Amino acid sequence: MVSGLGRRLGALCLDWLASLVITVLLFRQVAYGSTASSLATLLVFAAEVIVLTWLIGASFGQRILGLTVVRVDGSRLPLWRVALRTLLICLVIPAVVYDSDGRGLHDRAVGSVVLRV
């Protein structure tokens, strides 16, 4: 079953919160709220989403909320598709524009779908 917008948004918030915490802990010399801190958080977020989605099929937040990311045919996404999908999420607009099936432009671009497990 394709995941609803609420769960996907919740997973995104959990991933971003985890990235903020990791950034604050790893980059203590960078002032929270600065441009450098924002960029570091975005990079941590992207790394977390790419690595975990590629390895286990879901980011930290998605795993907690019972979601998985797969190709439309149900198979695993290869690394390049995961990386492109994550880049598009980081650009924001492709992730907030979605179709009647609930798939964002980022999912349509790489042939993926987010499912409830």
Biotite code that builds the C-alpha atoms (Angstrom):
import biotite.structure as struc

atoms = struc.array([
    struc.Atom([0.000, 0.000, 0.000], chain_id="A", res_id=1, res_name="MET", atom_name="CA", element="C"),
    struc.Atom([1.395, 3.409, -1.012], chain_id="A", res_id=2, res_name="VAL", atom_name="CA", element="C"),
    struc.Atom([2.188, 5.565, 2.010], chain_id="A", res_id=3, res_name="SER", atom_name="CA", element="C"),
    struc.Atom([0.176, 8.666, 2.727], chain_id="A", res_id=4, res_name="GLY", atom_name="CA", element="C"),
    struc.Atom([1.597, 12.157, 2.880], chain_id="A", res_id=5, res_name="LEU", atom_name="CA", element="C"),
    struc.Atom([1.350, 12.323, 6.687], chain_id="A", res_id=6, res_name="GLY", atom_name="CA", element="C"),
    struc.Atom([3.678, 9.389, 7.336], chain_id="A", res_id=7, res_name="ARG", atom_name="CA", element="C"),
    struc.Atom([6.153, 10.561, 4.721], chain_id="A", res_id=8, res_name="ARG", atom_name="CA", element="C"),
    struc.Atom([6.210, 14.055, 6.215], chain_id="A", res_id=9, res_name="LEU", atom_name="CA", element="C"),
    struc.Atom([6.641, 12.593, 9.698], chain_id="A", res_id=10, res_name="GLY", atom_name="CA", element="C"),
    struc.Atom([9.573, 10.489, 8.486], chain_id="A", res_id=11, res_name="ALA", atom_name="CA", element="C"),
    struc.Atom([11.150, 13.558, 6.882], chain_id="A", res_id=12, res_name="LEU", atom_name="CA", element="C"),
    struc.Atom([10.835, 15.480, 10.169], chain_id="A", res_id=13, res_name="CYS", atom_name="CA", element="C"),
    struc.Atom([12.433, 12.616, 12.125], chain_id="A", res_id=14, res_name="LEU", atom_name="CA", element="C"),
    struc.Atom([15.283, 12.426, 9.618], chain_id="A", res_id=15, res_name="ASP", atom_name="CA", element="C"),
    struc.Atom([15.851, 16.181, 9.793], chain_id="A", res_id=16, res_name="TRP", atom_name="CA", element="C"),
    struc.Atom([15.766, 16.175, 13.621], chain_id="A", res_id=17, res_name="LEU", atom_name="CA", element="C"),
    struc.Atom([18.296, 13.321, 13.715], chain_id="A", res_id=18, res_name="ALA", atom_name="CA", element="C"),
    struc.Atom([20.494, 15.243, 11.265], chain_id="A", res_id=19, res_name="SER", atom_name="CA", element="C"),
    struc.Atom([20.312, 18.361, 13.450], chain_id="A", res_id=20, res_name="LEU", atom_name="CA", element="C"),
    struc.Atom([21.343, 16.409, 16.539], chain_id="A", res_id=21, res_name="VAL", atom_name="CA", element="C"),
    struc.Atom([24.244, 14.735, 14.709], chain_id="A", res_id=22, res_name="ILE", atom_name="CA", element="C"),
    struc.Atom([25.389, 18.087, 13.295], chain_id="A", res_id=23, res_name="THR", atom_name="CA", element="C"),
    struc.Atom([25.341, 19.753, 16.710], chain_id="A", res_id=24, res_name="VAL", atom_name="CA", element="C"),
    struc.Atom([27.306, 16.857, 18.222], chain_id="A", res_id=25, res_name="LEU", atom_name="CA", element="C"),
    struc.Atom([29.867, 16.481, 15.415], chain_id="A", res_id=26, res_name="LEU", atom_name="CA", element="C"),
    struc.Atom([30.413, 20.116, 14.474], chain_id="A", res_id=27, res_name="PHE", atom_name="CA", element="C"),
    struc.Atom([30.583, 21.877, 17.843], chain_id="A", res_id=28, res_name="ARG", atom_name="CA", element="C"),
    struc.Atom([32.817, 24.614, 16.414], chain_id="A", res_id=29, res_name="GLN", atom_name="CA", element="C"),
    struc.Atom([30.053, 25.715, 14.012], chain_id="A", res_id=30, res_name="VAL", atom_name="CA", element="C"),
    struc.Atom([27.460, 28.090, 15.462], chain_id="A", res_id=31, res_name="ALA", atom_name="CA", element="C"),
    struc.Atom([23.963, 26.627, 15.427], chain_id="A", res_id=32, res_name="TYR", atom_name="CA", element="C"),
    struc.Atom([21.739, 28.509, 12.974], chain_id="A", res_id=33, res_name="GLY", atom_name="CA", element="C"),
    struc.Atom([24.626, 29.752, 10.857], chain_id="A", res_id=34, res_name="SER", atom_name="CA", element="C"),
    struc.Atom([24.914, 29.119, 7.138], chain_id="A", res_id=35, res_name="THR", atom_name="CA", element="C"),
    struc.Atom([27.686, 26.593, 7.812], chain_id="A", res_id=36, res_name="ALA", atom_name="CA", element="C"),
    struc.Atom([25.487, 24.782, 10.321], chain_id="A", res_id=37, res_name="SER", atom_name="CA", element="C"),
    struc.Atom([22.587, 24.661, 7.848], chain_id="A", res_id=38, res_name="SER", atom_name="CA", element="C"),
    struc.Atom([24.814, 23.285, 5.101], chain_id="A", res_id=39, res_name="LEU", atom_name="CA", element="C"),
    struc.Atom([26.322, 20.704, 7.458], chain_id="A", res_id=40, res_name="ALA", atom_name="CA", element="C"),
    struc.Atom([22.827, 19.597, 8.512], chain_id="A", res_id=41, res_name="THR", atom_name="CA", element="C"),
    struc.Atom([21.764, 19.239, 4.877], chain_id="A", res_id=42, res_name="LEU", atom_name="CA", element="C"),
    struc.Atom([24.867, 17.163, 4.102], chain_id="A", res_id=43, res_name="LEU", atom_name="CA", element="C"),
    struc.Atom([24.319, 14.928, 7.145], chain_id="A", res_id=44, res_name="VAL", atom_name="CA", element="C"),
    struc.Atom([20.661, 14.536, 6.129], chain_id="A", res_id=45, res_name="PHE", atom_name="CA", element="C"),
    struc.Atom([21.601, 13.598, 2.556], chain_id="A", res_id=46, res_name="ALA", atom_name="CA", element="C"),
    struc.Atom([24.265, 11.122, 3.713], chain_id="A", res_id=47, res_name="ALA", atom_name="CA", element="C"),
    struc.Atom([21.890, 9.479, 6.197], chain_id="A", res_id=48, res_name="GLU", atom_name="CA", element="C"),
    struc.Atom([19.081, 9.131, 3.674], chain_id="A", res_id=49, res_name="VAL", atom_name="CA", element="C"),
    struc.Atom([21.340, 7.841, 0.888], chain_id="A", res_id=50, res_name="ILE", atom_name="CA", element="C"),
    struc.Atom([23.210, 5.288, 2.994], chain_id="A", res_id=51, res_name="VAL", atom_name="CA", element="C"),
    struc.Atom([20.246, 3.906, 4.904], chain_id="A", res_id=52, res_name="LEU", atom_name="CA", element="C"),
    struc.Atom([17.850, 3.866, 1.947], chain_id="A", res_id=53, res_name="THR", atom_name="CA", element="C"),
    struc.Atom([20.421, 2.054, -0.156], chain_id="A", res_id=54, res_name="TRP", atom_name="CA", element="C"),
    struc.Atom([21.356, -0.452, 2.559], chain_id="A", res_id=55, res_name="LEU", atom_name="CA", element="C"),
    struc.Atom([18.023, -1.160, 4.280], chain_id="A", res_id=56, res_name="ILE", atom_name="CA", element="C"),
    struc.Atom([15.432, 0.378, 1.960], chain_id="A", res_id=57, res_name="GLY", atom_name="CA", element="C"),
    struc.Atom([14.403, 3.173, 4.311], chain_id="A", res_id=58, res_name="ALA", atom_name="CA", element="C"),
    struc.Atom([15.834, 6.190, 6.074], chain_id="A", res_id=59, res_name="SER", atom_name="CA", element="C"),
    struc.Atom([15.895, 6.406, 9.880], chain_id="A", res_id=60, res_name="PHE", atom_name="CA", element="C"),
    struc.Atom([12.535, 8.180, 10.035], chain_id="A", res_id=61, res_name="GLY", atom_name="CA", element="C"),
    struc.Atom([10.942, 5.933, 7.431], chain_id="A", res_id=62, res_name="GLN", atom_name="CA", element="C"),
    struc.Atom([12.035, 2.814, 9.302], chain_id="A", res_id=63, res_name="ARG", atom_name="CA", element="C"),
    struc.Atom([10.541, 4.131, 12.567], chain_id="A", res_id=64, res_name="ILE", atom_name="CA", element="C"),
    struc.Atom([7.224, 4.935, 10.858], chain_id="A", res_id=65, res_name="LEU", atom_name="CA", element="C"),
    struc.Atom([7.049, 1.621, 8.990], chain_id="A", res_id=66, res_name="GLY", atom_name="CA", element="C"),
    struc.Atom([7.849, 2.813, 5.481], chain_id="A", res_id=67, res_name="LEU", atom_name="CA", element="C"),
    struc.Atom([10.097, 1.448, 2.768], chain_id="A", res_id=68, res_name="THR", atom_name="CA", element="C"),
    struc.Atom([11.316, 2.806, -0.570], chain_id="A", res_id=69, res_name="VAL", atom_name="CA", element="C"),
    struc.Atom([11.327, 0.424, -3.528], chain_id="A", res_id=70, res_name="VAL", atom_name="CA", element="C"),
    struc.Atom([11.249, 0.556, -7.302], chain_id="A", res_id=71, res_name="ARG", atom_name="CA", element="C"),
    struc.Atom([7.789, 0.514, -8.843], chain_id="A", res_id=72, res_name="VAL", atom_name="CA", element="C"),
    struc.Atom([8.298, -3.178, -9.657], chain_id="A", res_id=73, res_name="ASP", atom_name="CA", element="C"),
    struc.Atom([9.027, -3.904, -5.969], chain_id="A", res_id=74, res_name="GLY", atom_name="CA", element="C"),
    struc.Atom([12.788, -4.429, -6.282], chain_id="A", res_id=75, res_name="SER", atom_name="CA", element="C"),
    struc.Atom([15.541, -2.550, -4.434], chain_id="A", res_id=76, res_name="ARG", atom_name="CA", element="C"),
    struc.Atom([16.703, 0.818, -5.677], chain_id="A", res_id=77, res_name="LEU", atom_name="CA", element="C"),
    struc.Atom([20.283, 0.926, -6.944], chain_id="A", res_id=78, res_name="PRO", atom_name="CA", element="C"),
    struc.Atom([22.630, 3.456, -5.358], chain_id="A", res_id=79, res_name="LEU", atom_name="CA", element="C"),
    struc.Atom([22.466, 5.953, -8.230], chain_id="A", res_id=80, res_name="TRP", atom_name="CA", element="C"),
    struc.Atom([18.649, 6.094, -8.010], chain_id="A", res_id=81, res_name="ARG", atom_name="CA", element="C"),
    struc.Atom([18.780, 6.541, -4.239], chain_id="A", res_id=82, res_name="VAL", atom_name="CA", element="C"),
    struc.Atom([21.332, 9.357, -4.609], chain_id="A", res_id=83, res_name="ALA", atom_name="CA", element="C"),
    struc.Atom([19.308, 11.137, -7.315], chain_id="A", res_id=84, res_name="LEU", atom_name="CA", element="C"),
    struc.Atom([16.088, 10.751, -5.305], chain_id="A", res_id=85, res_name="ARG", atom_name="CA", element="C"),
    struc.Atom([17.782, 12.237, -2.240], chain_id="A", res_id=86, res_name="THR", atom_name="CA", element="C"),
    struc.Atom([19.233, 15.141, -4.231], chain_id="A", res_id=87, res_name="LEU", atom_name="CA", element="C"),
    struc.Atom([15.745, 15.936, -5.507], chain_id="A", res_id=88, res_name="LEU", atom_name="CA", element="C"),
    struc.Atom([14.362, 15.781, -1.948], chain_id="A", res_id=89, res_name="ILE", atom_name="CA", element="C"),
    struc.Atom([17.058, 18.251, -0.867], chain_id="A", res_id=90, res_name="CYS", atom_name="CA", element="C"),
    struc.Atom([15.896, 20.621, -3.617], chain_id="A", res_id=91, res_name="LEU", atom_name="CA", element="C"),
    struc.Atom([12.427, 20.504, -1.906], chain_id="A", res_id=92, res_name="VAL", atom_name="CA", element="C"),
    struc.Atom([10.159, 21.377, -4.869], chain_id="A", res_id=93, res_name="ILE", atom_name="CA", element="C"),
    struc.Atom([10.204, 17.901, -6.480], chain_id="A", res_id=94, res_name="PRO", atom_name="CA", element="C"),
    struc.Atom([9.271, 16.392, -3.118], chain_id="A", res_id=95, res_name="ALA", atom_name="CA", element="C"),
    struc.Atom([6.242, 18.624, -2.499], chain_id="A", res_id=96, res_name="VAL", atom_name="CA", element="C"),
    struc.Atom([4.732, 18.270, -5.968], chain_id="A", res_id=97, res_name="VAL", atom_name="CA", element="C"),
    struc.Atom([3.011, 14.923, -6.206], chain_id="A", res_id=98, res_name="TYR", atom_name="CA", element="C"),
    struc.Atom([0.501, 13.110, -8.387], chain_id="A", res_id=99, res_name="ASP", atom_name="CA", element="C"),
    struc.Atom([-2.866, 11.488, -7.695], chain_id="A", res_id=100, res_name="SER", atom_name="CA", element="C"),
    struc.Atom([-1.060, 8.269, -6.703], chain_id="A", res_id=101, res_name="ASP", atom_name="CA", element="C"),
    struc.Atom([0.770, 10.141, -3.928], chain_id="A", res_id=102, res_name="GLY", atom_name="CA", element="C"),
    struc.Atom([4.168, 9.867, -5.625], chain_id="A", res_id=103, res_name="ARG", atom_name="CA", element="C"),
    struc.Atom([6.309, 12.988, -5.618], chain_id="A", res_id=104, res_name="GLY", atom_name="CA", element="C"),
    struc.Atom([8.268, 14.152, -8.636], chain_id="A", res_id=105, res_name="LEU", atom_name="CA", element="C"),
    struc.Atom([11.414, 12.801, -6.967], chain_id="A", res_id=106, res_name="HIS", atom_name="CA", element="C"),
    struc.Atom([9.853, 9.310, -6.844], chain_id="A", res_id=107, res_name="ASP", atom_name="CA", element="C"),
    struc.Atom([8.544, 9.526, -10.391], chain_id="A", res_id=108, res_name="ARG", atom_name="CA", element="C"),
    struc.Atom([11.960, 10.641, -11.687], chain_id="A", res_id=109, res_name="ALA", atom_name="CA", element="C"),
    struc.Atom([13.709, 7.537, -10.354], chain_id="A", res_id=110, res_name="VAL", atom_name="CA", element="C"),
    struc.Atom([10.825, 5.065, -10.645], chain_id="A", res_id=111, res_name="GLY", atom_name="CA", element="C"),
    struc.Atom([10.354, 4.577, -6.913], chain_id="A", res_id=112, res_name="SER", atom_name="CA", element="C"),
    struc.Atom([7.421, 4.405, -4.534], chain_id="A", res_id=113, res_name="VAL", atom_name="CA", element="C"),
    struc.Atom([7.167, 4.694, -0.732], chain_id="A", res_id=114, res_name="VAL", atom_name="CA", element="C"),
    struc.Atom([5.162, 1.847, 0.780], chain_id="A", res_id=115, res_name="LEU", atom_name="CA", element="C"),
    struc.Atom([3.838, 1.091, 4.238], chain_id="A", res_id=116, res_name="ARG", atom_name="CA", element="C"),
    struc.Atom([5.333, -2.134, 5.512], chain_id="A", res_id=117, res_name="VAL", atom_name="CA", element="C"),
])
